[in-house]
Amino acid sequence: MKIVFLSILAFACCFTLRAQTFHTFPTQNGISSPFPTQSVTPAPNRANTFHVYEHTNGIRNIAPSQVIQVQPNGTKQVFNTRNGIQEITPVQVIKPMPNGGSQVFQTQSGIPNIVPSQTIQPNSRGGIDVFQNTNGIQAITPIKSIQPVNSNSYGVFQNNNGIQSVFPNSVIQRKD
């Protein structure tokens, strides 16, 4: 599940404003926690690269848990890290689709699978929907939706049988 959510965070980060920091806050009954659980920040010395940090009690870990690299063609590669050092092969590849949106591919030894595991598409509410794929066939209803809550934050809503939850499970906030 960690990779699934991080791909959403990566897509939101790269889809909106590229040189921003984003924090993820868990929510309870729609009220977000004061402490973030994750953050995505631009890498200090590498263009088109982002570091994903885990937080414990709101305190950011020293080393990133993942690295996201954005290729010139818009493809995003997600790499795990060990002690802050990026692994050689990506665990996930997110490829843009010609009609908008992206497809998420898991990898085997760094090679993307033939069929996508998820599809990310813009929705009519100004956000994005995440669809699970089975054998390359996209589900009819999204499993998650990311909706703008205000100018600096997005709510991540779980969907159950196509019905969106009333309150977001987490909130992604842009830090200026």
C-alpha positions in Angstrom: 0.0 0.0 0.0 2.9 2.3 0.6 3.9 2.3 -3.1 0.3 2.9 -4.1 0.0 6.1 -2.0 3.5 7.3 -2.9 2.7 7.1 -6.5 -0.4 9.3 -5.9 1.8 11.7 -4.0 4.4 11.6 -6.7 1.8 12.3 -9.3 0.3 15.1 -7.4 3.7 16.6 -6.7 4.9 16.4 -10.3 1.4 17.2 -11.8 0.9 20.5 -9.9 3.9 22.7 -9.0 7.2 21.1 -9.6 9.4 23.0 -7.2 7.3 22.7 -4.1 7.3 20.6 -1.0 4.3 18.5 -0.2 3.3 17.1 3.2 0.8 14.3 3.9 -1.3 14.5 7.0 -3.6 11.6 8.2 -7.1 12.6 9.1 -9.7 11.5 11.6 -13.3 12.4 10.8 -12.0 14.9 8.2 -9.8 16.7 10.7 -6.1 16.5 9.7 -3.4 15.7 12.2 -1.0 18.5 13.1 1.9 16.1 12.4 2.8 14.9 8.8 3.5 11.3 8.1 5.3 11.9 4.8 6.8 14.7 2.8 8.0 15.1 -0.8 10.7 17.7 -1.4 12.8 18.6 -4.4 16.2 17.1 -4.3 18.8 19.8 -3.4 21.3 19.2 -6.1 19.4 17.2 -8.8 17.0 18.7 -11.3 13.7 16.9 -11.8 14.3 14.7 -8.7 12.2 14.5 -5.5 13.0 12.9 -2.1 10.2 11.2 -0.2 10.7 11.3 3.6 8.8 9.4 6.3 7.9 11.2 9.5 7.7 9.9 13.1 5.6 12.0 15.4 6.0 14.9 12.9 9.8 14.6 12.8 11.2 13.9 9.4 13.6 11.0 9.1 17.2 12.0 8.1 17.4 9.9 5.0 14.7 9.7 2.2 12.8 6.4 1.9 12.3 6.9 -1.8 13.5 8.9 -4.7 11.3 10.0 -7.6 13.0 11.0 -10.9 11.1 12.8 -13.6 12.3 12.1 -17.1 12.1 14.7 -19.9 9.2 12.7 -21.6 7.2 13.0 -18.4 7.8 9.4 -17.1 8.4 9.2 -13.4 10.6 6.5 -11.8 10.2 5.6 -8.1 13.3 4.2 -6.4 13.5 2.8 -2.9 16.5 3.7 -0.8 18.7 1.9 1.7 20.1 4.2 4.4 19.4 7.1 2.1 21.2 5.6 -0.9 19.1 5.2 -4.0 18.8 1.6 -5.3 19.8 1.0 -8.9 16.5 -0.2 -10.3 13.1 1.5 -9.9 10.2 -0.3 -8.0 7.6 1.6 -10.0 7.3 3.5 -13.3 4.6 6.1 -14.0 4.1 6.8 -17.7 1.9 9.6 -19.0 -0.9 8.7 -21.4 -1.5 10.6 -24.6 -5.1 11.5 -23.7 -4.2 12.7 -20.2 -3.5 10.9 -17.0 -0.9 8.3 -16.3 -0.4 4.5 -16.0 1.5 3.0 -13.1 3.6 0.0 -13.7 5.3 -2.2 -11.1 8.7 -3.5 -12.0 10.6 -6.8 -11.9 14.3 -6.3 -11.6 13.8 -2.7 -12.8 11.9 -3.7 -16.0 8.3 -2.4 -16.0 5.6 -5.0 -16.2 3.7 -5.2 -19.6 0.4 -4.2 -18.1 -0.2 -1.3 -15.7 -1.3 -2.0 -12.1 -3.1 1.3 -11.9 -4.4 4.1 -14.0 -4.5 7.8 -12.8 -6.9 10.1 -14.7 -8.2 13.6 -14.2 -11.8 13.9 -13.0 -14.5 16.4 -13.5 -14.1 17.8 -10.0 -10.6 19.3 -10.7 -8.8 16.4 -9.1 -7.6 12.9 -10.1 -9.0 9.4 -9.8 -6.9 6.3 -9.3 -8.2 3.1 -10.8 -7.0 -0.4 -10.1 -6.2 -2.6 -13.1 -6.6 -6.3 -13.3 -4.7 -8.0 -16.1 -4.4 -4.6 -17.8 -8.1 -3.9 -17.6 -9.1 -0.8 -15.8 -11.8 -1.1 -13.1 -15.0 0.8 -13.7 -14.9 2.8 -10.5 -11.8 4.5 -8.9 -10.3 3.2 -5.6 -9.1 6.7 -4.6 -9.8 10.2 -5.6 -7.7 13.3 -4.9 -9.8 16.5 -4.8 -8.7 20.1 -4.2 -9.8 21.2 -0.7 -8.4 24.7 -1.0 -5.6 26.5 -2.9 -2.9 24.7 -0.9 -4.3 21.3 -0.1 -5.8 18.2 -1.6 -8.0 15.6 0.1 -7.3 11.9 -0.6 -10.7 10.1 -0.5 -11.2 6.3 -0.5 -13.9 5.0 -2.7 -16.0 2.0 -1.9 -18.0 0.5 -4.8 -17.7 3.8 -6.6 -19.0 5.8 -3.7 -16.5 8.4 -2.3 -16.1 8.6 1.4 -17.5 11.7 3.1 -14.2 12.7 4.8 -10.7 12.4 3.3 -8.4 9.7 4.7 -5.5 12.1 4.4 -4.6 15.5 3.2 -1.7 16.5 1.0 -0.7 20.1 1.7 1.7 22.3 -0.4 4.3 24.1 1.7 5.3 27.5 0.4 
